[in-house]
Structure formats: structure tokens, C-alpha cells
Amino acid sequence: MKKLFGLSFVPLNADLGLLCFRVVLGWLVLRYHGWGKLTGWKNEPLHLPNLFALDGVRKEFHTFPNYLGLGSELSYTLVTWFETFGCAMIIAGLLTRFNALGMFITLMVAWYFHHHTNLSGPNSGEVAFAYGFGFLLLFLAGAGKYSLDRKFGF
């Protein structure tokens, strides 16, 4: 009974777990947040981004929220970089710790300033908070054995 509920018959593989976690978390942010910021939204309430366009850049580059006083343009560039290209690199396991730290900071800024630390109710920041700590896990643990970071020695 202890063997059954302890799942000791399933081998532990932290590196495989990190690979799955990297791919799923990176894909969710890339697909539902980053790509739309870059290409614009075909239907924003449904999180349907345009496939290929730069409408997001045209619409948001000069109007993006400037919570840290860096300017709308730099804020947009950093957030869009980390949510698109940074997440694609996390999926591949390339410069994972750097990009995960950037995503953690981005999401904590969003949770604090945009969602006002709400974890429930209207304008809930629950997803930003949870995703942020997922990226913190990747920053602290690294990409694992199945990554380009391991291949290139980062």
C-alpha cells in the first residue's frame, strides 16, 4: 500500500519535470500574452492574437503603461521581449535563468501595479502572481539537463 501511494514505482526525474514545466509555462505566456502584445489582438477578450502583423507595436509602443518610470517605449520593449522571445528561449532552454528572472520581475510589476496585489475579484492578479513564481522556480532551479543551456555550458 505504501509503495502504491508513495508512487515509488515511478522513477524520479527532476530534469524531465523541468523540461515539461519550461515548455508549458513558456508556451502559455508566449501564446496568451506576448504574441498579442507584438502582433496585436484579433479578438482581445478571447486572447486571439493576429498571426503575423505588427499591430501591437503600432498600438501600444507609445501608450504602454509606464509603472517604473522607464518610459512607455522601453517598458513595452522589455515586456514584449520577455513575453515573446524570452519565453521562446525558455522553451528551448536557452539563457533560461536570465529570461526567467526578467519574466519574474515583469510579472511582479504587473501584479503590484496593474492588479494592485489583488488575488481574487475584479482585476485579479492571480495568474500574474502564480506565473511569476513559476518563473522564479526556473530562475532558481535552472533549465535542467534537457536544455540548450546544458549543451552550451551556461
C-alpha positions in Angstrom: 0.0 0.0 0.0 2.8 2.4 0.9 4.6 1.6 -2.4 1.4 2.3 -4.3 0.5 5.7 -2.7 4.1 6.8 -2.5 4.5 6.2 -6.2 7.9 4.7 -5.7 7.4 2.6 -8.8 7.6 5.8 -10.9 11.2 6.9 -11.2 12.0 10.4 -10.2 13.4 12.7 -13.0 13.7 16.3 -12.0 15.2 17.2 -15.4 12.2 15.8 -17.2 9.9 17.8 -14.8 11.8 21.0 -15.5 11.6 20.4 -19.3 7.8 19.9 -19.1 7.4 22.9 -16.8 9.5 25.2 -19.0 7.7 24.2 -22.2 4.2 24.6 -20.7 4.8 27.8 -18.8 6.7 29.4 -21.6 4.1 28.4 -24.2 1.2 29.8 -22.1 2.8 33.2 -21.6 4.1 33.4 -25.2 0.7 32.4 -26.7 -1.7 34.2 -24.4 0.3 37.4 -23.6 3.4 38.0 -25.5 2.4 37.2 -29.1 -0.6 39.5 -28.8 1.5 42.4 -27.5 3.8 42.0 -30.5 1.3 41.3 -33.3 -1.9 42.9 -31.9 -5.1 41.3 -30.9 -7.7 40.0 -33.4 -10.0 39.5 -30.5 -8.6 40.6 -27.2 -11.3 39.3 -24.8 -10.7 35.8 -26.3 -6.9 36.3 -26.3 -6.8 35.7 -30.1 -3.7 37.4 -31.5 -3.1 38.2 -35.1 -0.9 35.5 -36.6 1.6 37.8 -38.3 1.5 41.5 -38.0 3.0 44.4 -36.0 -0.3 46.0 -35.0 0.6 45.5 -31.3 3.8 47.6 -31.8 1.8 50.3 -33.6 -0.9 50.4 -31.0 1.0 50.0 -27.7 4.5 51.3 -28.2 3.8 54.9 -27.2 0.9 54.1 -24.8 2.1 51.2 -22.8 1.8 51.6 -19.0 5.0 53.2 -17.5 4.8 51.9 -14.0 8.6 52.1 -13.2 9.3 55.5 -14.9 11.3 54.0 -17.7 9.1 55.4 -20.4 6.3 53.7 -22.3 8.6 52.7 -25.2 11.2 50.9 -23.1 8.6 49.3 -20.8 6.8 48.0 -23.9 10.0 46.7 -25.4 11.2 44.9 -22.3 7.8 43.3 -21.5 7.2 42.3 -25.1 10.8 40.9 -25.4 10.5 38.7 -22.3 6.9 37.6 -23.0 7.7 36.6 -26.6 11.4 36.0 -27.4 12.3 35.4 -23.8 9.6 32.7 -23.4 10.6 31.1 -26.7 14.2 30.9 -25.3 12.9 29.5 -22.1 11.1 26.8 -24.0 14.3 25.9 -25.8 16.3 26.1 -22.5 18.5 28.9 -23.8 19.6 31.6 -21.3 16.8 30.3 -19.1 17.8 31.9 -15.8 18.2 35.4 -17.3 14.9 35.2 -19.1 13.1 33.6 -16.1 14.4 36.5 -13.9 13.1 39.0 -16.5 9.7 37.3 -16.5 9.6 37.2 -12.7 10.3 40.9 -12.5 7.8 41.7 -15.3 5.0 39.7 -13.6 5.6 41.0 -10.1 5.5 44.6 -11.5 2.2 43.7 -13.3 0.8 42.1 -10.1 1.7 45.0 -7.9 1.0 48.0 -10.1 -1.6 46.8 -12.6 -3.5 44.3 -10.5 -2.9 46.2 -7.2 -1.9 42.9 -5.4 -5.4 41.5 -5.8 -5.5 37.7 -5.9 -9.3 37.5 -6.5 -12.2 39.5 -7.6 -12.3 42.1 -10.4 -8.9 42.8 -12.0 -7.4 39.7 -10.3 -3.7 39.3 -10.5 -3.8 35.6 -9.5 -2.4 34.4 -12.9 0.4 37.0 -12.9 1.3 36.0 -9.3 1.3 32.3 -10.0 3.2 32.6 -13.3 5.7 34.9 -11.6 6.6 32.3 -9.0 6.8 29.6 -11.7 9.4 31.7 -13.4 11.1 32.2 -10.1 11.3 28.4 -9.8 13.0 28.3 -13.2 15.4 31.1 -12.2 16.4 29.2 -9.0 16.5 25.7 -10.5 17.8 26.4 -14.0 16.8 24.8 -17.2 17.8 21.2 -16.3 19.6 18.6 -18.3 17.4 18.7 -21.4 18.2 22.2 -22.5 20.5 24.3 -24.7 21.9 25.9 -21.5 23.3 22.5 -20.6 24.6 21.9 -24.1 26.4 25.2 -24.3 27.5 25.2 -20.7 25.5 28.2 -19.4 
